[in-house]
Amino acid sequence: MFNAVLLLRLARHDVDIVLIGFFAWVALLPVFKFAWAPLLDRFDIPGFSSFWGNRRGWIMLSQLGIFVAMVAMAFTSNDRSLPVTALFAVLLAFWATTLEVASDGWRIELAPTQAEQGPMVTANLWGYRSAMVIAGSGAAYVAGQLDWTWAYLAIAALAFLPFPVLCAMRAEPGRQGSRGAALMTGLVASGAILLVSLLVIATAGWILLDSAARLGISSKTNITPVVLAIALLPFAALALALPWIKRLPADARARRSAAIGPYVDIFWRYGYSVLPVLAFAAVYRMGDVMTLTLSHPLWNARGYSLNQIAIADGPVAILSSVAGVALGG
């Protein structure tokens, strides 16, 4: 939903629909979360993790990252510099995806059995879907009454609310130390981590844009086949390596690797039958994602007001989502 709100904002600022389409690629970032998800198991957040544990430590850092990115988007909401808008949009997507990884891991630890996961997943989806819909429609409504700066500040304030709740929770079993000292250390460490992540993403974005310009790629270039090919490379590599994977012993290091272990393991167990399943998982939501991406610029082009969009994106969408999740759960 954070991407849908951004695309609506860009459309209201008369950004060309082709450029809006490029911004839609930000929504692909969660596809690559496997690249940094292992870091959440391998590293602790100084301060936060020492008192609240690894999972909650990463959740707290991610919440701060989301809050800072939203505030930054609020104060650059005029979209006069699209590279700056893209920088903070990617930063927001990165921390939102990291929060998803950490919270999923914590949820599985809290309810490790299959019987417990059914209602847990339903409750999680209720909260997730409701929050995303409320944030999206709420941002559009506030923007309709005031402007986009206040809209993002309002959503940033709501996104920050769980942080003090986490701070008030009891310590992880087996952890020792002072809550206050852990909080102060965590805040200082988080500030440093957020600054480094900003510099890394800004540098990577500058290199990417400069390389694209040198290769002659412009807003008129169709890069969809290239992006899809890059996204499919890991699966193609695993399929080519399948004969080697099938010969691995049960205790092979590749099956226990934090980075590639889950992928190697599923190919080791089920062979080529995994490929159609992965293909289905990769494309079945394509229509849903494209609709979410293009619907907001379409509504804007048809002349609907921000208040009308907020109603369609709020009460109508949230009731449908809650009913669908309940039925599915």
C-alpha positions in Angstrom: 0.0 0.0 0.0 2.9 2.4 0.6 3.7 2.1 -3.1 0.1 2.7 -4.1 -0.1 5.9 -2.1 3.2 7.1 -3.6 1.9 6.4 -7.1 -1.3 8.3 -6.4 0.8 11.2 -5.1 2.9 11.3 -8.2 -0.2 11.2 -10.4 -1.6 14.2 -8.5 1.6 16.0 -9.3 1.2 15.3 -13.0 4.2 13.0 -13.3 4.2 11.1 -16.6 2.6 7.7 -16.3 5.7 6.0 -17.7 7.8 7.4 -14.9 5.1 6.3 -12.4 5.5 2.8 -13.9 9.2 2.9 -13.1 8.3 3.8 -9.5 6.1 0.8 -9.4 9.2 -1.4 -9.5 9.8 -0.4 -5.9 7.1 -3.0 -5.0 9.4 -5.7 -6.3 11.9 -5.1 -3.5 10.2 -7.7 -1.1 10.9 -10.4 -3.8 14.6 -10.1 -3.0 14.3 -10.2 0.8 16.0 -13.6 0.7 19.2 -11.7 0.0 19.3 -10.0 3.4 16.9 -12.1 5.5 19.7 -14.4 6.7 21.4 -11.3 8.3 18.5 -11.1 10.8 19.4 -14.5 12.2 23.1 -13.9 12.2 23.3 -10.4 13.7 21.8 -8.8 16.8 20.8 -5.1 17.2 23.0 -3.6 19.9 20.9 -2.7 22.9 17.5 -3.8 21.6 18.5 -7.5 21.1 20.4 -7.7 24.4 17.2 -7.1 26.3 14.2 -7.9 24.0 15.8 -10.6 22.0 16.8 -10.9 18.3 13.4 -10.9 16.7 12.0 -7.9 18.6 15.3 -6.1 18.3 15.0 -6.2 14.5 11.3 -5.3 14.7 12.1 -2.2 16.7 14.9 -1.1 14.3 12.6 -1.7 11.3 9.9 0.4 13.0 12.3 3.3 13.5 13.4 2.9 9.8 9.8 3.1 8.6 9.1 6.1 10.8 12.2 8.0 9.6 11.6 7.1 5.9 8.0 8.3 6.1 9.0 11.6 7.8 11.6 12.1 5.0 8.9 11.5 2.4 6.6 13.9 4.1 9.2 16.8 3.8 9.9 15.9 0.2 6.3 15.5 -0.8 6.4 18.1 -3.5 8.3 15.6 -5.7 10.4 18.3 -7.2 13.3 15.9 -7.2 12.2 12.4 -8.3 15.5 10.8 -7.5 15.1 12.0 -3.9 11.5 10.7 -3.9 12.8 7.3 -5.2 15.5 7.2 -2.5 13.1 7.5 0.4 10.6 5.2 -1.3 13.2 2.4 -1.6 14.3 3.1 2.0 10.7 2.8 3.2 10.2 -0.4 1.2 13.4 -1.9 2.6 12.5 -1.4 6.2 8.9 -2.4 5.7 10.2 -5.7 4.1 12.7 -6.2 7.0 9.9 -5.7 9.5 7.9 -8.4 7.6 10.8 -10.8 7.8 11.4 -10.2 11.5 7.7 -10.3 12.5 7.2 -13.6 10.5 10.1 -15.2 12.3 8.8 -14.0 15.7 5.3 -15.3 14.9 6.6 -18.7 14.0 8.6 -18.9 17.2 5.6 -17.9 19.3 3.4 -20.5 17.6 5.6 -23.2 16.1 3.0 -26.0 15.4 0.9 -26.2 12.3 -2.3 -26.2 14.4 -1.3 -22.9 16.1 -0.2 -21.2 12.9 -3.7 -21.3 11.2 -5.4 -18.8 13.6 -2.1 -17.0 14.1 -1.7 -16.4 10.3 -5.4 -15.2 10.1 -4.9 -12.7 12.9 -1.7 -11.5 11.4 -3.3 -11.0 8.0 -6.2 -9.2 9.6 -3.9 -6.8 11.3 -1.6 -6.4 8.2 -4.4 -5.9 5.7 -6.3 -3.6 7.9 -3.3 -1.5 8.7 -2.3 -1.2 5.1 -5.8 -0.3 3.9 -6.2 2.2 6.7 -2.8 3.7 6.0 -3.6 4.0 2.3 -7.1 5.4 2.5 -6.1 7.5 5.6 -3.2 9.1 3.7 -5.5 9.9 0.8 -8.1 11.4 3.1 -5.7 13.6 5.0 -4.1 14.7 1.8 -7.5 15.7 0.5 -8.2 17.8 3.6 -4.6 19.3 4.0 -1.7 18.2 1.9 0.7 15.2 1.3 3.1 16.4 4.0 0.5 16.1 6.7 -0.7 12.9 5.2 2.7 11.2 5.5 3.3 12.7 9.0 0.0 11.3 10.2 0.8 7.8 8.9 4.3 8.0 10.3 2.9 8.8 13.7 0.6 5.8 13.5 3.4 3.6 12.3 5.5 4.6 15.4 2.8 3.7 17.9 3.9 0.0 18.3 7.5 1.0 19.2 6.7 2.2 22.8 4.5 -0.9 23.2 7.5 -3.1 22.4 9.7 -1.0 24.7 7.3 -1.8 27.5 7.3 -5.5 27.0 9.2 -7.8 29.3 12.7 -9.0 28.5 13.5 -12.1 26.5 13.9 -15.1 28.8 17.5 -15.5 29.7 18.4 -11.9 28.8 19.8 -9.6 31.5 20.5 -5.9 31.9 18.7 -2.6 32.3 15.7 -1.7 30.1 16.8 2.0 30.0 20.4 1.3 29.1 19.3 -1.2 26.4 16.9 1.4 25.0 19.5 4.1 24.8 22.1 1.8 23.3 19.6 0.6 20.8 18.5 4.1 19.7 22.2 5.1 19.2 22.9 2.0 17.2 19.7 2.3 15.2 20.7 5.9 14.3 24.0 4.7 12.9 22.4 1.7 11.1 19.8 4.0 9.5 22.4 6.4 8.3 24.5 3.7 6.8 21.5 2.2 5.1 20.6 5.6 3.6 24.2 6.1 2.3 24.3 2.5 0.8 20.9 2.9 -0.9 21.8 6.4 -2.2 25.1 5.2 -3.6 23.6 2.1 -5.2 20.8 4.3 -6.7 23.3 6.8 -8.1 25.4 4.0 -9.7 22.2 2.4 -11.1 20.9 5.6 -12.6 24.4 6.5 -14.0 24.8 3.1 -15.5 21.3 3.2 -17.1 22.1 6.6 -18.6 25.4 5.3 -20.0 23.5 2.3 -21.6 21.0 4.6 -23.2 18.1 3.5 -21.0 15.5 6.2 -20.6 11.8 6.6 -19.5 10.8 5.2 -22.9 12.8 2.0 -22.6 10.9 -1.2 -21.8 13.0 -2.9 -19.1 10.3 -5.3 -18.0 12.0 -8.4 -19.7 15.4 -7.5 -18.1 13.9 -7.2 -14.6 11.9 -10.4 -15.0 15.1 -12.2 -16.2 17.0 -11.0 -13.2 14.3 -12.1 -10.8 14.2 -15.6 -12.4 18.0 -16.1 -12.3 18.1 -17.7 -8.8 15.5 -20.3 -9.8 17.1 -21.0 -13.1 20.5 -21.5 -11.3 18.9 -23.9 -8.9 17.2 -25.9 -11.7 20.5 -26.2 -13.5 22.2 -27.3 -10.3 19.5 -29.9 -9.5 21.6 -33.0 -10.5 24.3 -31.9 -8.0 21.7 -31.0 -5.4 20.1 -34.5 -5.6 23.5 -36.1 -4.9 24.0 -34.1 -1.7 24.0 -36.1 1.6 21.3 -35.3 4.1 23.7 -33.4 6.4 25.2 -31.3 3.5 26.3 -27.8 4.5 24.4 -26.3 1.5 21.1 -27.6 3.0 21.9 -25.9 6.3 23.1 -22.6 4.8 21.3 -19.5 6.1 21.4 -17.9 2.7 20.5 -20.8 0.3 19.6 -23.7 2.6 15.8 -23.5 2.2 16.0 -23.3 -1.6 18.5 -26.1 -1.8 16.5 -28.2 0.6 13.2 -28.0 -1.2 14.9 -29.0 -4.5 16.7 -31.8 -2.7 13.4 -33.1 -1.4 11.1 -32.7 -4.4 13.2 -32.3 -7.5 11.8 -30.8 -10.7 8.2 -30.9 -9.3 9.1 -27.7 -7.4 9.5 -25.7 -10.6 5.8 -25.4 -11.5 4.9 -24.6 -7.9 7.5 -21.8 -7.8 6.3 -20.6 -11.2 2.7 -20.4 -9.9 3.8 -18.6 -6.7 5.8 -16.1 -8.7 3.0 -15.1 -11.1 -0.4 -15.8 -9.4 -0.5 -12.4 -7.8 0.7 -10.5 -10.9 -2.8 -9.3 -11.7 -3.4 -8.2 -8.1 -0.2 -6.3 -7.9 -0.7 -4.7 -11.3 -4.2 -3.6 -10.3 -3.0 -2.2 -7.0 -0.2 -0.3 -8.9 -2.3 1.1 -11.7 -5.7 1.7 -10.1 -4.7 4.8 -8.2 -3.3 6.7 -11.2 -6.3 5.5 -13.2 -8.7 6.9 -10.6 -6.8 10.1 -10.6 -7.0 10.3 -14.4 -10.7 9.7 -14.3 -11.1 12.8 -12.1 -12.0 11.2 -8.8 -11.2 13.3 -5.7 -8.9 12.2 -3.0 -11.8 11.9 -0.6 -13.7 9.6 -3.0 -10.5 7.5 -3.5 -10.1 7.3 0.3 -13.7 5.8 0.6 -13.1 3.2 -2.1 -9.7 2.3 -0.6 -10.9 2.4 3.0 -14.3 1.1 4.1 -15.0 -0.9 1.0 -11.6 -2.4 0.7 -11.1 -3.2 4.4 -14.5 -5.0 4.8 -13.7 -7.1 1.7 -10.2 -7.9 2.9 -11.4 -8.9 6.4 -14.1 -11.2 5.0 -11.8 -12.8 2.5 -9.1 -13.4 5.1 -11.6 -14.9 7.6 -12.9 -17.3 4.9 -9.4 -18.3 3.8 -8.3 -18.8 7.4 
